[in-house]
């Protein structure tokens, strides 16, 4: 009978550690994914049976499920469960929301900060839910431009705001580690909806908030 051992594998909720979980020596998480990882290790000339790689297929399978968990989540559900009637007419800005995603071209990480603002129209949304909406779309295979637009559209459509603004700044490891290998490069993308698109003063006010 195989023995089980305690390992410090962190079960994460958002970006925060929630608990520790026991892992069995002979545990199988997802046979198909683990087989694919094992095959890839062999293709690059590695030995998946050596000590340092024996658990790698299992861990990669679990990591991929977490990093792509946005496919099983709904931004609409997240927003609509936390909308409150409020006579607020001033801009709401949540800035410096860290996010981590993977580019769909190379499946390499890109990461950075998102800044989100909206002009309420009789309703506000819980602030943590703004960050959760970013994560829903970030935890999919992405391009930064689409990710930025998806966050803006989800908030605009489900919050009924006068306008929504999203700016994302990110570093892409597909540019840093391979290809042109520009380690100091970064990419900025924006999506403006409603009043933020139509009124230059509103847009400038938002940009001023995120630059301070």
C-alpha positions in Angstrom: 0.0 0.0 0.0 1.4 3.4 -0.9 1.9 5.9 1.8 0.7 9.4 1.7 2.9 12.4 2.5 2.1 15.9 3.5 3.3 18.4 0.9 3.1 22.2 1.0 1.0 22.6 -2.2 -0.9 25.8 -1.8 -4.6 25.7 -2.8 -5.1 29.3 -4.1 -8.3 31.3 -4.2 -7.6 34.4 -6.3 -4.0 35.3 -5.4 -4.2 34.4 -1.8 -3.3 31.1 -0.1 -6.4 29.4 1.4 -5.2 26.0 2.7 -2.8 23.1 2.4 -3.7 19.8 0.8 -2.4 16.3 1.2 -1.0 14.6 -1.9 -0.7 10.9 -2.4 2.4 9.3 -3.8 0.4 7.4 -6.5 -2.2 10.1 -7.0 -3.6 10.5 -10.5 -5.3 13.8 -11.2 -6.1 13.7 -14.9 -4.7 10.8 -16.8 -5.0 12.3 -20.3 -3.3 15.6 -19.4 -0.6 13.9 -17.4 0.1 11.6 -20.3 0.5 14.6 -22.6 2.9 16.3 -20.3 4.9 13.1 -19.9 5.1 12.7 -23.7 6.3 16.3 -24.0 9.0 15.7 -21.5 10.2 12.7 -23.5 10.1 14.7 -26.8 12.4 17.3 -25.4 14.9 14.7 -24.3 14.0 14.5 -20.6 13.4 11.4 -18.5 10.0 11.8 -16.8 10.9 8.9 -14.5 13.8 10.7 -12.8 13.2 12.0 -9.3 12.8 15.6 -10.1 10.2 15.0 -12.8 8.1 12.2 -11.4 5.4 14.5 -10.1 5.7 17.1 -12.8 2.9 15.7 -15.1 0.5 15.8 -12.1 1.5 19.3 -11.1 1.4 20.7 -14.6 -2.1 19.2 -15.1 -3.4 20.9 -11.9 -1.6 24.2 -12.7 -3.2 24.3 -16.2 -6.6 23.7 -14.8 -6.2 26.6 -12.5 -4.6 28.9 -15.1 -7.5 28.2 -17.5 -10.3 28.1 -14.9 -11.9 31.2 -16.5 -13.5 29.0 -19.1 -15.7 27.6 -16.3 -16.6 30.9 -14.8 -19.1 33.6 -15.8 -18.4 37.3 -15.5 -22.2 37.9 -15.7 -22.9 35.8 -12.6 -20.1 37.4 -10.7 -21.3 40.9 -11.4 -25.0 40.4 -11.0 -24.6 38.7 -7.6 -23.0 41.9 -6.2 -24.9 44.8 -7.7 -26.4 47.3 -5.3 -28.7 50.3 -5.8 -26.8 53.5 -5.0 -27.3 57.1 -5.9 -23.7 57.6 -6.8 -22.9 59.9 -9.7 -19.1 60.1 -9.4 -16.5 58.0 -11.1 -15.4 54.8 -9.4 -11.8 53.6 -10.2 -10.1 50.4 -9.1 -6.5 50.5 -10.2 -3.4 48.3 -9.9 -5.3 45.0 -10.2 -2.6 42.5 -10.8 -3.4 39.8 -13.3 -1.7 36.8 -14.9 -2.6 35.2 -18.2 -1.2 33.1 -21.0 -0.8 34.2 -24.6 -2.7 31.9 -27.0 0.2 32.0 -29.5 2.9 30.4 -27.4 1.1 29.5 -24.1 3.6 31.6 -22.3 2.6 33.9 -19.4 1.9 37.6 -19.7 1.2 39.6 -16.5 0.7 43.1 -15.3 -1.8 45.5 -13.9 -5.3 46.4 -14.9 -7.0 49.8 -14.1 -10.8 49.8 -14.3 -13.2 52.8 -14.0 -16.9 53.2 -14.4 -19.6 55.9 -14.1 -22.5 54.5 -12.1 -26.1 54.7 -13.4 -28.0 54.1 -10.1 -26.0 50.9 -9.3 -22.6 50.0 -8.0 -20.8 46.7 -7.9 -18.8 45.2 -5.1 -15.2 46.3 -5.6 -13.7 42.9 -5.3 -15.9 41.8 -8.1 -14.2 44.1 -10.5 -10.9 42.3 -9.8 -12.7 38.9 -10.2 -14.0 39.9 -13.6 -10.4 40.6 -14.7 -9.4 37.2 -13.4 -12.3 35.4 -15.2 -11.0 36.6 -18.6 -7.3 36.5 -17.7 -7.5 32.8 -16.8 -8.0 31.8 -20.4 -5.7 31.6 -23.4 -5.6 35.3 -24.4 -4.3 38.2 -26.4 -4.1 41.4 -24.3 -6.2 43.4 -26.7 -9.1 41.0 -26.5 -8.7 40.6 -22.7 -9.0 44.4 -22.3 -12.2 44.6 -24.4 -13.8 41.6 -22.7 -13.5 43.2 -19.2 -14.9 46.5 -20.5 -17.8 44.8 -22.3 -18.7 42.6 -19.4 -19.0 45.5 -17.0 -20.8 47.7 -19.4 -23.4 45.1 -20.4 -24.1 43.8 -16.9 -23.7 46.9 -14.7 -25.7 49.3 -16.9 -23.2 52.1 -16.3 -23.0 55.4 -18.2 -19.5 54.3 -19.2 -16.6 51.9 -18.5 -12.8 52.4 -19.0 -10.2 49.7 -18.8 -6.4 50.1 -19.3 -4.0 47.2 -19.0 -0.2 47.2 -18.8 1.6 43.9 -19.2 4.9 42.3 -19.8 4.9 39.3 -22.2 7.3 36.5 -21.7 6.9 35.4 -25.3 8.7 38.7 -26.2 11.1 38.5 -23.2 12.3 34.9 -23.2 12.2 34.1 -26.9 11.8 35.8 -30.3 13.0 39.4 -30.1 14.1 38.9 -26.4 13.2 42.4 -25.2 13.1 42.0 -21.4 12.2 45.6 -20.7 9.3 45.9 -23.2 5.7 46.4 -22.0 2.4 46.7 -23.7 -0.5 49.1 -22.9 -4.0 48.5 -24.2 -7.2 50.4 -23.5 -11.0 50.0 -24.0 -13.4 52.9 -23.6 -17.1 52.5 -23.5 -20.0 55.0 -23.2 -19.1 58.3 -21.7 -15.4 57.5 -21.6 -15.4 57.0 -25.3 -17.6 60.0 -26.1 -16.3 62.7 -23.6 -12.6 63.6 -23.7 -12.8 65.3 -20.3 -14.2 62.1 -18.6 -11.5 60.0 -20.3 -8.8 62.5 -19.2 -10.1 62.4 -15.6 -9.8 58.6 -15.6 -6.3 58.7 -17.1 -5.3 61.2 -14.4 -6.4 58.9 -11.6 -4.4 55.9 -12.9 -1.2 58.0 -13.5 -1.0 59.4 -9.9 
